[in-house]
Structure formats: structure tokens, C-alpha cells
């Protein structure tokens, strides 16, 4: 019971930290980048440029009617986040690492949804790449979701691999003709 309580508290802290850090980073970006154009931080590998995004990933859906945007970019993701939250808080089969990876996804997703609901758009300001091979312009919440998904994939792969190692090797019966 004590371990369960600690896991729940860690998940809540992770979600709130993701939302808080993302919102703070956006405020800093708006204050520091407004009117500055593109700022090279590490050559052209990491640049900062302030944009607002009324659409979804890479601006997808920016020109959609308001009702469609509301359903696809706010209600559907909110529903998915709620399902994830129920799984994280109710499931007895998740490792703490899996819970925290889900918390990163939930926190990042929630932060962008909150911003969309309040302002009707999301602030993006980071861009990574080399030459013309670049990410879209994104924010800390996007990175949180991305790294949460990557962490889940790695954790589940390692967990599966570990389970396969503990399963006994069962060899098929030797056919009588080979005896």
C-alpha cells in the first residue's frame, strides 16, 4: 500500500512538473523571443524561433473549422489522456517506470490542451536539425510526449525481453522416426 501511494504521488508530481515547466518555458520564450526572429543557440543544430500554432502536430488542421478543431485537437486528445490516467492510477500491472513514462505523456499533452483551451493556440519555439533535415517547431510539452512514448517503447521492449528469458525452453517432442 505504501509503495502504491508513493507511485501515485510520483506520477502526480511528474504530471504537474511537466505542465509547470512547459508553461514556464513558453512564458520565457514569449518574453525573450518576441520580435527577435530566429536565434541560433547551437549553430543551426538548435534554434529558437517563436510561433503560435492553432493546429495540431506541424500545424495540421490549422485551417479546419472551429468545431472540427475542438473535437480533433481538444476533446479527442483529452479523452485519450483521461484513459491513460485511469490506466496509470488503476492498473496493478504497470512498473513505476511505465507509470512515469505515461505521466510524461499525460503532462505534456495536458499542458498543450490547457493552452489550446485558454488561448486557442499553442506556443512553439524550438527547432532541432542539421541543414535541411529538421524537426518541426515544437515546445517542451511536445518533447515530454515524445520522450514519454520513446521511454514506454524501450521499457516494454526490455520487459518483454526479460519475460522471454525467464520462460522455460520447451522443445517439441522428438518424432519416433528419428530415434
N, C-alpha and C positions, 0 to 999 in steps of 0.2 A: 504493500500500500504506500509506503514511504517513497519507494523508487518511482511509483506511478505519479505521485504528487510532484516529485522533483522533475520528472519528464514533462508533465503538463506545464509547470512553471517555466521550464527552459523553452518550450515551444512558444508560450505566450510572450516571453521576453524576446525571442528571436523574431517573431512576427512584428511586435511593436518596434524593435530596433530597426528592422528593415524599413518600415513605414517612416519612422522618425529620421533616419539617415537619408533616405531618398528625398523626403520633403525639405530637409535642411540643405541638401546638396543643390536642389532646384532653386531655393531662395538665394543661395550663394552664387549660383550660375547667373540668375537674373540680375542680381546686384553687380556682379563683376564682369559680365559679358555683354550687357545691353549696349548697343552701338559700337562694339569693338570688332565685329566681323569674325574672321577665323583667327584663332590663337593657337600657334604651334607650341605644344608642350614638350614633346619628344620628337623633334624633326617633323616629318609628316606621318609618323607611326601613330601618334596620339595627338589629336587636335580637339579643340573646344570651339563650338560654334552654336549659338543659341537659336533654337527654332521652336515653334509651337506646332503641335500635331493634333489635328481634330479627328484623324483617322486612327486606324489600328497600326499593326506592325508595318513599318516602312510607309506609313501614310495611307495604307489600304483602306478604302471606304471613306476617304475624306469628303468625297462628293456625293455620298449616299444621302437619301432623305433623312431628316432628323429621326423619324420613328424607327427606321431600319438601323440607324446608328445606335439608338437607345437599346434596341433588342440585341443586336450583334456585338456591340462594343461595351455594353454595360451590364445588361441583365444576364446574358448567357455566361460571360466570364464570372459574374458574381455567383451565379448558380454553381459553376464548376468549383469556385473557391469554397463555397459552403459545403459541397460534397467532400472536398479534400479535408476541410476542417473536421467534419464529422468522422471521417476515416481516421485522421490523426488522433483525435481525442477519444474515440470509442474502441478502435481495434486493439486487441491484445497481442497481435502477431507482428507488429512493427518494432524494429530495433530503434533505439534512440537516434541513431544516425539517420535513419529513414524519416523519422518524425521531424528532425531538424531540417532535412532537405525539403520536405513538404512545407515546413514553416517558412523557408526562404521563398518558395514559390508563392505561398499564400500572402506573405508580407509584401513582396514586390507587386503582385497582382492587385492586392488591396490598395496599395498606395496609388497606382495609376488609376484605378476605378474611382477612388475618392477624388482625385484631381479632376477626372472627367466629369464627375457629378457636380463638383463645386464650380469649376471654371469652363467646362465644355471642351477642354483641350488638355493635352499633356505637354509639359516642357521637356524637351530633349536637348542635349548639349555635348555629348561625347561621340567621337568618331575614331575608330581604330583601323589601321590598314597599312599597306605598303603600295605606293604608287596608285594604280587604278583599282587594285584589289582591296576593297574597303567594306566595313560594316555599314549599316545604315546609321543615322544619328540616333543615339539612344540615351538612356538615363540609368541611374543606379538601380531603380526598380527592375528595369529590363535585364540588367546584369544579374540581379538577385534571382529572377526567374530562370534565366539561362543556367547559372551555376547550380541552382537547386535541381533542375532537370538533369544536368550532367552528373551531379552527385548521386541522384537516385539511380540512374543507369549504372554507374560504377558500383554502387553498393549492392544493387540487385544482382549484377553480374557476379560479384565476389561471393555473395551469399549463395547463389545457385551453384557456383563452382565448389564452394565449401561443402554444400549438401551432397553433391555428386561424389566427393571424395569419401564421405562417411557412409555411403551406401555400399553394401557388400557386393562383390562381384559375383554375379550369378551366371554360371556357364550353362549353355544348353546341354541337354543330355547327349551323351555320345551315342551316335547311332550304332546299333548292334553290328552292322556290316563292317564297321571299322575296327572291331575288336579282334 
